[in-house]
Amino acid sequence: MFKKLQTLEIDGIQADITWKKIKNCYIRLLPPDGRVQISAPHRMSSKAVQALFFERLDWIRDRQKVIRNRPVPQQLEYLEGEEHFYLGAPYRLQLQHSYRRRQPSISGNNLFLYLKAQGTSEYREQVLQQWYRHELEKIVPPLLKKWEPILGVKVSEWRIRKMKTRWGTCNTVAHRIWLNQELIKKPYACIEYVLVHELIHLLEPSHNSRFYHLMDHYLPGWQHQRAQLR
């Protein structure tokens, strides 16, 4: 048996290859510089991976330009007046002293964080992130109740976690869905798009023509939400 490649370089573009127990080959570009990562099934030959990589070179170059031209995200310190997002809208953070435990709240253009003591930026971040998670947990069940009967699928389990490179993932064998906690900062329509995207993977695991036909059929105009997330 030939040794599987671990790295690959074509026309100056290098990719890291990870061989996994999966059905299809996936190409991802990672921020901040667009590093290429390929996940390939064990049954796929190195030659086939090379061919796919060469076929997607133009797309990879275009995506790298987009990723490298993105502005560097502001380093948040969770201070008074700092801008934070919730469901696609910006809010000014307001730190309020409170002797009792209270959930963050929104009023007008302000996002209020209630604290016994101002504490460190890490502590303030933890309080806000817990609230973000709780808010997303409230949004998901009604969306599942809406879309599961429409698509004729059933999720066995869904979870929320912080992810660096994906908005959602779907385990088609276990019927388990993971959603990125950062989605709570995006418009509601984007959250719905990601959830529908992952649910449709229960009908079609691959990003092939059938998958996109199903997306067009059930969620027309989904490309707009994808563009917002990118």
C-alpha positions as CSV (number, residue, x, y, z in Angstrom):
1,M,0.0,0.0,0.0
2,F,1.3,3.4,-0.9
3,K,2.0,5.9,1.8
4,K,-0.7,8.6,2.1
5,L,0.4,12.2,1.5
6,Q,0.3,14.5,4.6
7,T,1.0,17.7,2.7
8,L,0.5,18.8,-0.9
9,E,1.7,21.8,-2.9
10,I,0.6,22.9,-6.3
11,D,1.5,26.3,-7.9
12,G,2.8,27.6,-4.6
13,I,-0.3,26.8,-2.7
14,Q,0.2,24.3,0.1
15,A,-2.4,22.1,1.8
16,D,-2.4,19.9,4.9
17,I,-4.1,16.6,4.5
18,T,-5.9,14.7,7.2
19,W,-7.1,11.2,6.5
20,K,-10.4,10.4,8.3
21,K,-13.1,7.8,8.5
22,I,-15.5,9.9,6.4
23,K,-17.4,9.4,3.1
24,N,-16.3,12.5,1.2
25,C,-13.4,14.8,0.7
26,Y,-13.6,18.3,2.1
27,I,-11.4,21.4,1.5
28,R,-11.4,24.2,4.1
29,L,-9.6,27.5,4.2
30,L,-8.6,28.7,7.7
31,P,-8.3,32.2,8.9
32,P,-6.4,34.5,9.1
33,D,-4.2,33.7,6.1
34,G,-6.4,31.1,4.2
35,R,-4.3,28.1,5.0
36,V,-5.7,25.1,3.1
37,Q,-6.8,22.0,5.1
38,I,-8.1,18.9,3.3
39,S,-10.0,16.1,5.1
40,A,-10.0,12.9,2.9
41,P,-11.5,9.5,3.4
42,H,-9.1,6.6,3.9
43,R,-10.4,4.9,0.7
44,M,-9.4,7.9,-1.4
45,S,-6.0,7.7,-3.1
46,S,-3.4,10.4,-2.8
47,K,-3.6,10.9,-6.6
48,A,-7.4,11.5,-6.4
49,V,-6.8,14.1,-3.6
50,Q,-4.2,15.8,-5.8
51,A,-6.6,15.9,-8.8
52,L,-9.4,17.5,-6.6
53,F,-6.9,20.0,-5.2
54,F,-5.8,21.0,-8.7
55,E,-9.4,21.3,-9.9
56,R,-10.3,23.7,-7.0
57,L,-7.2,25.9,-7.3
58,D,-9.0,28.9,-8.8
59,W,-11.6,28.7,-6.1
60,I,-9.0,28.4,-3.4
61,R,-7.1,31.5,-4.7
62,D,-10.3,33.5,-4.7
63,R,-11.2,32.5,-1.2
64,Q,-7.7,33.2,0.1
65,K,-7.9,36.7,-1.3
66,V,-11.2,37.2,0.5
67,I,-9.9,35.8,3.8
68,R,-6.6,37.8,3.7
69,N,-8.4,41.1,2.9
70,R,-10.8,40.8,5.9
71,P,-10.2,43.4,8.5
72,V,-8.6,42.2,11.7
73,P,-11.3,41.8,14.4
74,Q,-11.2,44.3,17.2
75,Q,-9.8,42.8,20.4
76,L,-12.7,43.0,22.8
77,E,-12.1,44.0,26.4
78,Y,-15.8,44.1,27.6
79,L,-15.5,47.7,28.7
80,E,-18.2,50.4,29.1
81,G,-19.3,51.8,25.7
82,E,-17.7,48.9,23.7
83,E,-19.7,47.7,20.7
84,H,-21.2,44.2,20.9
85,F,-23.6,42.4,18.5
86,Y,-26.8,40.6,19.2
87,L,-29.0,39.1,16.4
88,G,-27.2,41.2,13.8
89,A,-27.6,44.6,15.6
90,P,-24.8,46.5,17.4
91,Y,-25.2,47.5,21.0
92,R,-23.2,49.6,23.4
93,L,-22.1,47.7,26.5
94,Q,-23.2,49.3,29.8
95,L,-21.7,47.9,33.0
96,Q,-24.2,48.1,35.9
97,H,-23.5,47.4,39.5
98,S,-25.9,44.9,41.0
99,Y,-25.9,43.1,44.4
100,R,-28.1,40.3,43.0
101,R,-27.5,38.0,40.1
102,R,-29.3,39.3,36.9
103,Q,-29.2,38.3,33.3
104,P,-27.8,40.8,30.8
105,S,-30.6,42.8,29.1
106,I,-31.1,45.1,26.1
107,S,-32.8,48.5,26.2
108,G,-32.6,50.8,23.2
109,N,-29.2,50.6,21.8
110,N,-27.6,49.4,25.0
111,L,-26.6,46.0,26.3
112,F,-26.6,46.0,30.1
113,L,-24.2,43.7,32.0
114,Y,-25.0,43.5,35.7
115,L,-22.1,42.8,38.0
116,K,-21.4,42.7,41.7
117,A,-17.9,43.9,40.9
118,Q,-16.5,45.0,37.6
119,G,-13.8,42.3,37.8
120,T,-11.5,41.3,35.0
121,S,-12.3,41.4,31.3
122,E,-12.2,37.6,31.3
123,Y,-14.9,37.6,34.0
124,R,-17.1,40.1,32.1
125,E,-16.6,38.0,28.9
126,Q,-17.7,34.9,30.7
127,V,-20.9,36.5,32.0
128,L,-21.8,37.8,28.5
129,Q,-20.9,34.5,26.8
130,Q,-23.1,32.6,29.1
131,W,-26.0,34.9,28.2
132,Y,-25.3,34.5,24.5
133,R,-25.4,30.8,24.8
134,H,-28.7,30.9,26.8
135,E,-30.2,33.1,24.2
136,L,-29.2,30.8,21.3
137,E,-30.6,27.9,23.2
138,K,-34.0,29.6,23.3
139,I,-34.0,30.2,19.5
140,V,-33.1,26.7,18.3
141,P,-36.0,24.6,19.6
142,P,-38.8,26.6,17.8
143,L,-36.7,26.4,14.6
144,L,-36.4,22.6,14.9
145,K,-40.1,22.3,15.6
146,K,-40.7,24.3,12.4
147,W,-38.2,22.6,10.0
148,E,-38.1,19.0,11.1
149,P,-41.7,18.2,9.8
150,I,-41.1,20.3,6.7
151,L,-38.0,18.3,5.8
152,G,-39.2,15.0,7.2
153,V,-36.1,14.6,9.4
154,K,-35.5,14.2,13.1
155,V,-32.5,15.3,15.1
156,S,-31.5,13.0,18.0
157,E,-29.4,15.7,19.7
158,W,-28.2,19.3,19.2
159,R,-25.6,21.2,21.0
160,I,-23.9,24.6,21.0
161,R,-20.2,25.2,21.2
162,K,-17.6,27.8,20.1
163,M,-16.1,26.9,16.7
164,K,-13.3,28.7,14.9
165,T,-14.0,27.8,11.3
166,R,-17.6,26.5,11.0
167,W,-21.0,27.9,11.7
168,G,-22.4,24.4,12.1
169,T,-21.7,20.7,11.7
170,C,-23.9,17.6,11.2
171,N,-23.2,14.0,12.2
172,T,-25.4,12.2,9.6
173,V,-25.0,8.9,11.3
174,A,-25.9,10.0,14.8
175,H,-28.3,12.7,13.6
176,R,-26.5,15.1,15.8
177,I,-26.1,18.8,15.1
178,W,-23.6,21.3,16.5
179,L,-24.1,25.1,16.2
180,N,-21.5,27.8,16.7
181,Q,-22.3,30.0,19.7
182,E,-21.2,33.0,17.7
183,L,-24.4,32.7,15.6
184,I,-26.3,34.6,18.2
185,K,-24.5,37.7,17.0
186,K,-25.8,37.2,13.5
187,P,-29.3,38.1,12.1
188,Y,-32.1,35.6,12.9
189,A,-32.3,34.6,9.2
190,C,-28.6,33.5,9.3
191,I,-29.3,31.3,12.3
192,E,-32.2,29.7,10.5
193,Y,-30.1,29.2,7.3
194,V,-27.3,27.4,9.2
195,L,-29.8,25.1,10.9
196,V,-31.6,24.3,7.7
197,H,-28.3,23.7,6.0
198,E,-27.3,21.1,8.6
199,L,-30.8,19.5,8.6
200,I,-30.6,19.1,4.9
201,H,-27.4,17.1,5.3
202,L,-29.6,14.5,6.9
203,L,-31.2,14.1,3.4
204,E,-28.0,14.6,1.5
205,P,-24.6,14.3,3.3
206,S,-22.5,15.9,0.4
207,H,-22.4,19.4,-1.0
208,N,-23.4,18.2,-4.4
209,S,-26.0,19.3,-6.9
210,R,-28.8,17.5,-5.0
211,F,-27.9,19.3,-1.8
212,Y,-28.1,22.7,-3.4
213,H,-31.3,21.8,-5.2
214,L,-32.8,21.0,-1.8
215,M,-31.6,24.2,-0.4
216,D,-33.1,26.2,-3.3
217,H,-36.4,24.3,-2.9
218,Y,-36.8,24.7,0.9
219,L,-35.0,28.0,1.6
220,P,-35.0,30.2,-1.5
221,G,-32.5,33.0,-1.3
222,W,-30.3,31.2,1.2
223,Q,-27.3,32.6,-0.7
224,H,-27.9,36.0,0.9
225,Q,-27.5,34.6,4.4
226,R,-24.4,32.7,3.4
227,A,-22.9,35.9,2.0
228,Q,-23.6,37.7,5.3
229,L,-21.9,35.0,7.3
230,R,-18.8,35.1,5.0
